[in-house]
Amino acid sequence: MTRAGQGHSKALKIAGAAIAAGSLMLVTGCSGGSSDGATGDAGGDVTIEFAQWWEPELPDGEFRALIDKFEAENPGITVELVSGPYASTKEQLFAGAASGTMPDVVGLDGAWVNDFASQGVIANLTDLMADAGYDDSQLASQIQVDGGTYMIPVVNFVYPMFTNDDLLAEAGVTTPPTNRTEFADAAQKVTALGGDVSGWVLPLSLEAPNGVQNDVMSWVWASGGSMLNDGQPDLTNADVTSAVDYIQGLWDDGVIAAGSFTMKEQDKVEEFTNGRVGMMIDSLAHINLIRETNPDLNFSISAIPAEDGYDGERGIPYASWGIGVAENSEHKDAAFKLVSFLMSEDVNSELSTMANAFPGNTQSVPDFVNDDELFKTAFDIYQASYPANEFTGLPVAEELMRLFGEQLQAALDGQQSVDEALQKAQDAWVAEF
Amino acid sequence: MSLKTPVLDTEVIVTGVPQSKRRRQLRRTAESYAFLSPTMILLFVLMIIPIVMVIGYSLQDGAIIGKDHEFVGLDNYMAVLTNPSFWNATSNTVIFTVTSVVAHLIIGLGFAMMLNSTLIGAVPRAIFRGLYVLPWLFTVAVIAVLWRMLLAPNGVINFLLNTNIEWLASPQLALGTVTFINIWAGYPFFMVSLLAGLQGIPSDLYEAASIDGAGPVQRFWNVTVPQLRPIIVSLVLLDLIWTSQQFALIWMTTGGGPINVTEVLSTFTYKLAFAKYDFSQAATSAVLVLLMSMVLAVFYVRHQKARD
């Protein structure tokens, strides 16, 4: 072989070895990396990561501007926003919880808190508040597990009743119903208009089973009822039975829009926005979406109807953008500074205004309350009610909704009675607790 | 007197140093493995390690999220195998998969034969080819959203049929409906592959069969089918594996509901992992699915070897 040939052979071997080494580096690069979301530099500055789904849901650039304000007020702390849709954030956080790589500050849904706290992957905020000398008296609520706070609701989205006023008027209903009898009557009259119009819409998709929380249990809470007893499942009590019996009655009367069993929240909003249902229970966050999609829709909001004759305080369902701190964070003090910044009176007002939500700080007042009649009404309803969401803080909350949804579907489909459905759901829930 | 020159082998000429046979063999083997190493490392890290880890999780209690992992032997397997939901999901998976694959084959073969026919001109053939392959171009998410809208109680299908059927929300119809959507989404793969196979069948065989008096049906069964058999077997086995693992389409159309009528093994496993956070049982279910898929994979590999 010539010298050139020898060189070629050698080059080939080197190339082979380089590819092998490169593959190793690629692989180690994929599986390695810092196990800690926060990083520090030589100057003592810290960078903390904040994973949430809020930024994409807010007007472009507004949330980043708020964080820039925090950075300006806290020199030496840089916040890296890790933003994604709700579902991606959830998967990322659960993966981070499993691998011990949770970002320092995390956006939380109340349904996840118990699981994260049980795993020990989110920090006990009661301790952090004590360390920081934080006064929690202005916080509207705190989500606790075993006596410790693990999540603080930053803003709350309440779920009142939306009514299509034109449809109701056409059906001869002049005012939104306030109790169950009036609601059933209004739903029947609207359905009687014919065509593809229905009185009410009930999303029971098992993919996203939050309809059980917002559209079913809301009837229980609106009459001051509860699905729990001393923190344990109590689905066969009179409050829940009465509400589910009532929904079964509406189903049997044919006043619920078709397609319930696979309908999701966005389908519900679409049905209402397109004028195909007279009434729905939905998040206040959708007001602008409905207005933008169908500017001609004449609708109003009111409290969810209660049992006939009930005059106590009504529970109103809500969902929160909650916040927590990762246990694995090496900069919990900086992380808590961000939490307290977002919960401060002015900032919380600003964030609530951006999100069209109600503040987690009792002193904060969002601008839209004074600017918009619908929001003002909603704020009045909110203040006259108590925020009710018994799923918050429960273990495997989403699975509990799904288990209930399966039994409810079987009851509505005529495969079992309401009592049987509630008993089976109760047994399934007890097993999960 | 003659001068004798020693005879050198090629290795000596290349390296300039004579080497023992054993050393040469060792070096050659090492070189081979060095070149194979990138693939082997990737396979090891991306396939073997995850599979072994999942099998390990299936033998533990509180895998991944539990603070204390405990070896529980086959307890998780007993729990999953005695869970009626698992068998319901298995049954639905079998119905969904077998129906889909049979329909894929029949529709794919029918369309491929039509496109291969000389009875239609070049332009209509190109148009049909484009139309028929269309479902294959959509991602699963688009297919799910598209059919959810089409099949909604107020959707186009009900409008055209002048009905108000809850195609996806009815416990009686949902499994059939998602199977139909999967058939629609998957037949082009069969069509394209079988069309390539049909185009490779020599026309002499058909001419000889015609001379022997074979009609169209006899030519189909005695020429077309035997010639396509290797492709058909490969396609069917691959489709059985793929369809039995279909997740996104079912999750995005029905979420395994109504009640549990469209629950398949993939959605059952997903719910165990990401709704109940029971990663031990989810790993167990995944291992059982892996074992079922491996049976099909073994058939596929044996078939491929037999072809070679």
Interface residues (C-beta under 8 A of the other chain):
Chain A: M1 G5 Q6 S9 K13 G16 A17 I19 A20 G22 S23 L24 V27 C30 S31 E91 F94 A97 A98 D115 Q119 G120 D196 L204 S205 L206 E207 A208 A257 A258 G259 S260 F261 T262 M263 D267 R276 V396 E398 E399 R402 G405 E406 Q409 A410 D413 Q415 E432
Chain B: T10 I13 V14 E31 A34 F35 S37 P38 I41 L42 V45 L46 I64 I65 G66 K67 R148 A152 P153 N154 N164 E166 L168 A169 S170 P171 A174 W251 M252 T253 T254 G255 G256 G257 P258 I259 N260 K271 F274 A275 K276 Y277 F279
